[in-house]
Amino acid sequence: MMRVLALVALVGCGRIDFGPHGLGGGGGGGGADAAPSDASNVGLVAYWPMDEIMVGSSTNFTFDVIGGHTAQCTSGQCPTINPGVVGHAATFDGNTTCMSVASMQGWADPTFTIAAWVQSSTLSGPILVHESVNGCPSPEISLNKGAGLTQLNTTGTTPHNEAWTPDALIDGNWHHVAVAWDGTSQQVYVDGQCSCSITPSLGPLDNVQPLTVGCYPTGGATHFSGSIDELRVYNRVLSLDEIGSLYAVGGRAFPAQQPCTRACATAPPP
């Protein structure tokens, strides 16, 4: 099936990062990725399967299958492509690799879910970020000392909130991570199950900057070290069953579901 490649300028910032979670082995690396059939497409704003890559003389692209939001990197900063959970995954070196999604600079949905498969064995930095005008990520999903992180802030002068799952995520295995924001509270999901929830004092800040994948878009910020696959952004909160379905790909068992009663930590682990 032929897809049209849209060229976008590499500008701005924005990031969502996920800490990898292991499934007891590497990904499948099977056939080409496709629009997700394991969960509802309702509200799916963007979906990067990390499978369809075009390498040009100076740029490298990965298609957005649903929303038409092409991720772009410049020569020397593009991730490599390796086997993933489904099809292929983008592998970031933790040093220079970064992708930008300039067409999502106006993304500011009042509710959202961000989900991805991640694999890492080290302190790996941001998975996906949407940086605000004051240089703070809002929101961000990242990995730090084995914990998932989402940062939210409401103005350019107030500090940001941090919400960390206590689950260790840097064991070198594939893990599925998702963060949902319902306008008041946040839930963090690890391998298809709710890991923790929190009602922070601050919420997301509307942005005019683009998203970045695998890095902070500005300054001397950290880069993600590891692989990212099946990155999705929804404009609504997914149900527990839908989160479980995103995890249950490639023959994985549907996870047992239970109420989300554990509170997210408000500071990174020591």
N, C-alpha and C positions, 0 to 999 in steps of 0.2 A: 504494500500500500504506500502510495507516494505521499509524502508530506512536504509542505512548502516551508522553506527556511526563511525566517524573517531576520534581517540584519538589524541589530540595535546597537546604539552607542554604548561604550563602556563608561558609565558615569555613576556618581553618587555612592550611596551606602545603604546598608540594610542587611541583616543577617539572622538566620535562625539556626541554632546549633543543637545537635543531639549527641549525647554520650552513648557510645556503642554498648550493646548488651549481648552477651553470648548465648548461642543456642547449642553449644556443645559441638561446634565445628563451623567450617566455612560455608559460604553460600553455594547455591546450586549451580549458577552459571548456565542455566538452560537456554531456552529459546528467547526470541526478542520480547522485550516488554511491550505491553499493550495497555489501553485504558483499563483501569481497575474494574474487575468484575466481582471481586470479593467483598466489596462494600459499596454502598450507594454512591452514585456520582452527584447526588443533589448537593448543591452548595460547593462543589469542588472548583475552587478558583484557579488553581494551578497544580500541575502534576509533572514532575521531572523524573522519568524512569531511569535516567542516567545510562540509557542503552544506545540511543541513536546519536552518534557523535560524528561530526564532519570536521576534518582537520584541513585547514587552509594554509596559505602561505604565512599568515600572521595571526590567525584566530582559530578558536576551537569552539564548537557550539554543541549544546545538548538541547533537544527539542522539549518543549512543553506540549504534552499531548492533548490536554484539555483546554487550557485557557489561551494558548498562543503567546505565552510569555517566555521568550527565548533567553536562556542563560548564556552569557558570553564571557570569554577570558581573552587576555592578550597573550601574544607569543612569549613563552618562557614562564607563564603563570598558569598554564592549563593543567588540570589533573590528568592522571593516566587512567586508562580504562582496564578493569580487571573483572573476573567473575564476581557476580553479586548474588543476592538472595533470589532475585528473578532476573534472568538475563545478565546484564553487566552492572557494575557500580563504578562510581568515580572515586579515585584514590587521591587524597590530598597529602602533601609532603610535610605539613606543619611549618613550612618556612616561607614559601612564595606563592603557592597555588591558591587561586581565588576565582570565583565566578560571580558576575554581576547580572542583575535582572532589572534593567533600567525601566522597563515598561510597567513595573509594579511600584514606582515611586509614590503613587498616590494611594496605595493600599492602606486602608484604615478601617476595616470592618469592626463593628462594635462587639461581635462575638466571632470566635474562630477556633479551629483545631489545626494544629501542625503535627505532622506525623512523618517518620522516616525510619529506615533500617540503618544502623550504624555499626561499625566495627573498628575497634582501636585497642591498643595495649599501653597507651601512655597518656599523660596529661595532654589533651588534644585540642582544647579551644572551641571556638564557635562552630556550630553546624549551619544554622541559618539565622540571619540578623536583619532587622529592619531598624536602621539607626535614625534617631530623631535629629532635629535641627541643632540641638545642643551637644551632639556627639555621643549621647547615651543610647544604648540599644533599647528598643521599645516596640515589639518584644524581641527577645533573643532566646534561642535554645542552644545550650552549649554543654561542654564537658569540662569538669575541673575536679581533679583528684577523685575520680570515680563517681561523680554525682551529676545528674542532670540539673540544668539551671534555666530559669526564665527570669528576665529582668523587666520590670514595668515601671514607667514613671509618667506623671501627669502634667508636669510643666517643665520648662527649661531651667527652673531654679531649684526645684525640689529634688532630693536624692531619690535614687531608684530602690525598688524592692528586689530582693533576691529570694527565690523559692527553690530549694534543693531537695531532690529525692534522696533518701538514704541508701538506695540500692547501688551497689558497686557496678560500674559499667565499663571498666577498662581491662577486661580479662582476655582480649584478643578474639572473642567470639562475636557473632552477629547478635544484635539485640534490636527489638523494635521499641521505639520511644514515641510518645505522643503527648502533647500539651493542649488542653482545652481551656478556653476563657469564655465564661458565660455573661460577662459584663460586671460581675461582682466577685466571683471566686474562680480559682484555677485548680484544675486536676492534672496530675502527671501520671501517665500510664507507662508501664515497663512490661514488655513482652505480653501485651494484650490484657494486662490486669492493672487496676488502679493502684498506684504505689502510694500516693499521698495527695492531699488537697490543702488549700489555704485560701483565706479571704484577706488579701493584702490591703494595706491602707492606701495604696496608689494603684492606678490602673494604667492601661496603655496610653501613650501619647500619640496623637495624630502626627503623621509624618509626611514629608515631601521628598524624602530620599528613597532611592531604589533599594531593593533587597540585595544582599550578597550571600553567597553560599561558601562556607569553608574559611571565612576570614572576617575581620572587622574591615569596613570599607575605608576608614580614615586612620591617620596616625600610625604609630609603630605598634599596632595591636597584634595579638596572637593570631595564629592560623591553626586550622584543624589538622590533626595528624591521624589519618586513618581513612576508611572508606564510607561513603554515603550512597544509599540506594533507595529508590521508591519514595522520593520526597514529595509530600502532598500538603497543600494549604486549602482549608475549607473555610467558608464564611459562616459556619454554624458549629455548634457543639455536637460531636458525634456521640451516639449512645454507646454503652458498654459493649453491646453485641457488635456494633459496627467497628469499634476498636479491636475487639477480639477477632473479627473477620480479617482485618488488615494484617494481623499477626499470623493467622492460620492459612498461610500460603505454602505451596510446595509440599502438601501432605502433612503439615504440622497440625497437631491436635488443637481443637478449639479450647482456649483456656477456661478454667473454672472461674466464674465471676462471683464477686462478693462486694459488699458496700465499701466505699472508700472512707475509712475511719481514721487512718493515720495522717497526722499533720506533717506537712512539708517543713523542712528546716528553713530558717530565715538567714542562715549564714553557711558558707561552704564548709565542708568537713575539714578537720585539721590535717 
